[in-house]
């Protein structure tokens, strides 16, 4: 899969890191973190790790 990289990390990886850090900083500063933001963070992180573990299953393996 041809994936864009910034500083050797995929864009999906950066998105996951930035959203998790935002959640952690908001909690540390005592800001109110609403439920939809938790859902967004969990969705992004699970999508990232799901794509990471699947690899590219769309490619034919040659097995019948």
C-alpha positions, 0 to 999 in steps of 0.5 A: 500500500502506497502510504504518505509519510511525515517524518517516517510516520504515516498520516493515520499514525499522526492523526491517532497520536494527535487525538490521543494527546489532545484528550490527555492534555484536556484531561490534565488541564481539567477541561470538560471532555464530552462523550463524542470526543471519546468516541472519536478518539476510540474510533480513530485509534481502533481504525489505525490499529485495525489497519495496522494488524490487517496488512493488505488482505486485498492482494491475492495470495496465490492459494486456491 
